[in-house]
Amino acid sequence: MAAGPPVAGPDLSEIRGTATFASYRALMANRSYRYWFFAALTTSLGDWAGLFALQILVTGVADSARVELFSLGGIMMARLLPSLVIGPVAGVLADRYPRRPLMVIADVVRGALFIVMAFSGDLVAIFALTVIVETLALLFLSAKDAMLPTLVEPDELTQANQLNFLVTYGAMPFG
């Protein structure tokens, strides 16, 4: 079998993949990125703490072991449903509004909804509020990820994306 002509692809020679401590330190020296990083870290910690708090809340509200199991599954479904329904268009919606105010408003409203959930004794209300919280989370995450390339230089984007991944999932044990 003969090989065809070489396929032209993107020029990857300009992308530096060397992640050193100095490159991360230089990235954190960028004030705008540093603010973005700590805001994302705080939000991620709140998201993971909220996940575990919701699981404890719904099992505490349930009046039997059977309802506890249903409520745990129901919370996970309430968290995943917006991703399936709204996820494909969340980026489009987030691009229609200024990113910073959208992120701030989404986080403040999500925090307020978590407070309302803490005092709710109704499983259906908790499920409904969780769907709203997760819908706002999709808007927040879309705006957050779209904002990242505007805050750093193109040669810092690899390290910035690595730290973004670390902030998103590395905060789970602390949540």
C-alpha positions as CSV (number, residue, x, y, z in Angstrom):
1,M,0.0,0.0,0.0
2,A,1.5,3.3,-1.1
3,A,1.5,6.3,1.2
4,G,-0.3,9.3,-0.1
5,P,1.0,12.9,-0.1
6,P,1.8,14.4,3.3
7,V,-1.2,16.1,4.9
8,A,-0.7,19.7,5.8
9,G,-1.4,20.4,9.4
10,P,-1.0,23.3,11.8
11,D,2.4,24.6,12.5
12,L,3.3,23.3,15.9
13,S,6.8,24.7,16.0
14,E,5.6,27.9,17.8
15,I,4.0,26.0,20.7
16,R,6.3,25.6,23.6
17,G,5.5,22.6,25.7
18,T,8.2,23.1,28.2
19,A,6.5,23.5,31.5
20,T,9.0,24.7,34.1
21,F,8.6,26.2,37.6
22,A,9.7,29.5,36.1
23,S,7.0,29.4,33.4
24,Y,4.3,28.9,36.0
25,R,5.8,31.6,38.2
26,A,5.8,34.0,35.2
27,L,2.2,33.0,34.5
28,M,1.1,33.8,38.0
29,A,2.9,37.2,37.8
30,N,0.2,38.2,35.3
31,R,-2.3,40.0,37.6
32,S,-5.4,39.3,35.5
33,Y,-4.6,35.6,35.2
34,R,-3.8,35.4,38.9
35,Y,-7.2,36.9,39.8
36,W,-8.9,34.5,37.3
37,F,-7.0,31.5,38.8
38,F,-8.0,32.2,42.4
39,A,-11.6,32.9,41.4
40,A,-11.7,29.6,39.5
41,L,-10.1,27.8,42.5
42,T,-12.7,29.3,44.9
43,T,-15.5,28.3,42.6
44,S,-14.2,24.8,42.1
45,L,-13.8,24.3,45.9
46,G,-17.4,25.5,46.3
47,D,-18.6,23.1,43.5
48,W,-17.0,20.1,45.1
49,A,-18.2,21.0,48.6
50,G,-21.6,21.5,47.2
51,L,-21.7,18.1,45.6
52,F,-20.9,16.4,48.9
53,A,-23.2,18.6,50.9
54,L,-26.0,17.9,48.5
55,Q,-25.5,14.2,49.0
56,I,-25.6,14.5,52.7
57,L,-28.6,16.9,52.6
58,V,-30.8,14.6,50.4
59,T,-30.1,11.6,52.5
60,G,-30.9,13.6,55.7
61,V,-34.2,14.8,54.2
62,A,-35.2,11.2,53.1
63,D,-37.5,9.3,55.5
64,S,-36.5,5.8,54.5
65,A,-33.5,3.9,53.1
66,R,-35.3,3.4,49.8
67,V,-35.9,7.1,49.4
68,E,-32.3,7.8,50.4
69,L,-31.1,5.7,47.5
70,F,-33.5,7.4,45.1
71,S,-32.5,10.8,46.3
72,L,-28.8,10.1,45.8
73,G,-29.5,9.0,42.2
74,G,-31.8,11.9,41.7
75,I,-29.2,14.4,42.7
76,M,-26.7,12.9,40.3
77,M,-29.4,13.0,37.5
78,A,-30.3,16.6,38.4
79,R,-26.6,17.5,38.1
80,L,-26.1,15.8,34.8
81,L,-29.4,16.7,33.1
82,P,-28.4,20.3,32.3
83,S,-25.2,19.1,30.7
84,L,-27.2,16.9,28.3
85,V,-29.8,19.5,27.5
86,I,-28.1,22.9,27.8
87,G,-24.5,21.9,27.5
88,P,-24.3,22.0,23.7
89,V,-25.5,25.6,23.6
90,A,-24.0,26.9,26.9
91,G,-21.0,28.3,25.1
92,V,-23.2,30.2,22.6
93,L,-25.2,31.6,25.4
94,A,-22.1,32.6,27.4
95,D,-20.7,34.4,24.3
96,R,-23.7,36.6,24.1
97,Y,-23.0,38.4,27.3
98,P,-19.9,40.0,28.9
99,R,-17.9,37.2,30.5
100,R,-16.9,38.7,33.8
101,P,-20.3,40.0,34.9
102,L,-21.8,36.6,33.7
103,M,-19.3,34.7,35.8
104,V,-19.9,36.9,38.9
105,I,-23.7,36.8,38.6
106,A,-23.7,33.0,38.0
107,D,-21.5,32.4,41.1
108,V,-23.5,34.7,43.4
109,V,-26.8,33.2,42.3
110,R,-25.5,29.7,42.7
111,G,-24.3,30.5,46.2
112,A,-27.7,31.9,47.1
113,L,-29.4,28.8,45.7
114,F,-27.2,26.6,47.8
115,I,-28.2,28.5,50.9
116,V,-31.9,28.1,49.9
117,M,-31.4,24.4,49.4
118,A,-29.8,24.1,52.9
119,F,-33.0,25.2,54.5
120,S,-35.3,23.3,52.2
121,G,-36.9,20.1,53.4
122,D,-38.5,19.1,50.1
123,L,-36.6,16.7,47.8
124,V,-38.4,18.0,44.7
125,A,-37.4,21.6,45.5
126,I,-33.8,20.5,46.1
127,F,-33.8,18.6,42.7
128,A,-35.2,21.6,40.9
129,L,-32.8,24.0,42.5
130,T,-29.9,21.7,41.6
131,V,-30.9,21.8,38.0
132,I,-30.8,25.6,38.1
133,V,-27.5,25.6,39.9
134,E,-26.0,23.2,37.3
135,T,-27.4,25.3,34.4
136,L,-25.7,28.4,35.8
137,A,-22.5,26.3,36.3
138,L,-22.5,25.5,32.6
139,L,-22.7,29.2,31.8
140,F,-20.0,30.0,34.3
141,L,-17.6,27.3,33.0
142,S,-18.2,28.3,29.4
143,A,-17.3,31.9,30.1
144,K,-14.4,30.9,32.3
145,D,-12.8,28.7,29.7
146,A,-13.4,31.2,26.9
147,M,-11.8,34.0,29.0
148,L,-8.6,32.1,29.5
149,P,-6.9,32.7,26.1
150,T,-7.6,36.5,26.4
151,L,-5.7,36.7,29.7
152,V,-2.4,35.0,28.8
153,E,0.1,35.2,25.9
154,P,-0.2,32.4,23.3
155,D,3.0,30.8,24.5
156,E,1.7,30.6,28.0
157,L,-1.6,29.0,27.1
158,T,-0.3,25.4,27.5
159,Q,0.6,26.1,31.2
160,A,-2.6,28.1,31.8
161,N,-4.7,25.2,30.5
162,Q,-2.7,22.8,32.7
163,L,-3.5,24.9,35.8
164,N,-7.1,25.2,34.7
165,F,-7.4,21.5,34.7
166,L,-5.6,21.3,38.1
167,V,-8.0,23.9,39.5
168,T,-11.1,22.2,38.2
169,Y,-10.3,18.6,39.4
170,G,-7.5,19.0,41.9
171,A,-9.8,20.8,44.3
172,M,-12.0,17.8,44.7
173,P,-10.2,16.3,47.8
174,F,-10.4,19.7,49.5
175,G,-14.1,20.2,48.6
